[in-house]
Amino acid sequence: MTRVALYARYSSDNQSESSIEDQFRLCREHAARERWRVGETYQDAAISGASTILRPGIQALLRDAQTGKFDVVLAEALDRISRDQADVATLFKHLRFAGVSIVTLAEGEISELHVGLKGTMNALFLKDLAMKTHRGLRGRVEKGKAGGGLCYGYRVVKKLDANGEPIRGDREIIPEEADTIRRIFRAFAAGQSPRSIAVELNKEGVPGPLGRAWGDTSIRGHVSRGTGILHNELYAGVLVWNRQRFIKDPSTGKRVSRPNPESQWIRTEVPHLKIVDDGLWQAVRTRQAAIAAKVGPCPTNTLEGRARQLHLANRPVSLLSGLLTCGCCGGKVGMIVNSRFGCLNHHRRGTCANNRTIPRQRIEAGAGRAERPAGVVR
């Protein structure tokens, strides 16, 4: 008897989890008509079909196919397996090599023709969907509504239209967080550093974005990307959208950002969302310009220059990236300056007393001997 594995997927949190069971039910009915024996089932819930790399269900299916657990993969349609043209072709080749065929309720048994034609159609569908979504978001932003995401200082306004449908994109100011934002602007304009402000807020127990501790980067941000408290023009009553776009890295399946030219930015005046007055906003801009002029192009042979170069660089992943934790607070240990690792909670937030650092070369050598420098990492 033919052994069949079932695969189902739905792509976003907006869809119901019952979609998985509905797909499985239809597939089981088809398998019963064909007198196939249903064995393993695989699923990916609320995961995009644009890539198979980050989908545990499809990865498990591939591994089991290579061990001969089933003869057929049955799904509702080919786009449930993947919408990415290259992924469909790769998956088809791996399964065929393992002696496993793909059958879908919509297309029947999948052949090279389906892979070519349907793969192209699904890829074009994704591109068309992205363009329509982008167009819809632009229209929303030009009306003074948010184009997605929620930044510190605001909450979502939940309203319904005449038909009972949710009105999207409305925001309102959170008074307590607005007071914190104005405090940060005043402190920076008066000469405090982002780290000093973050440490002060953390000592007072003022919750930061998403309820986490404050860090210098969450205050300082990045000027060209408009990130961080001090660069967010929304606090000055200007909604800026389309600063960057996101594309998926084909090697990891993760989205990475790419800056858009300023000519493509959309700016809309939203005075009802203004938190910082013009004078304070300009005072911060003036101090930032003075700091930039004073620092200038730091020579890379100085400590300041190397720190700045490290901060601005798109650094490659190091041997121990994401694997080190502080022996005192349990927080992350990362590169601080000049190829030295240290506790990020101490250096960025002031929430840990561990001020020790260790050279990258020493810690990587120690990792090979399973050494643990006392008080720095574990």
Protein Blocks (a to p, Z undefined) as FASTA:
>chain_A
ZZdddddddfbfkbcfklmmmmmmmmmmmmmmnopacfbdcddehiafkbcklmmklmmm
mmmmmnopafbdcdfblklmomcfklmmmmmmmmmmnopacddfklopadfklmmmmmmm
mmmmmmmmmmmmmmmmmmmmmnopaeedjdehiacdddddfkopacehiacddfklmmmm
mmmmmmmmnopafklmmmmmmmnopacehhiacdfklmnopmklopajklmmklnopace
hkbccdddfknopacdddddfklpccdddfklpfbdfklmmmmmmmmmmmmmmnopcdfk
bfklmmmmmmmpccdddfkgokaccfklopacddfbghiacdfklmmnopafblbdcdfk
lmmmmmmnopacehkaZZ
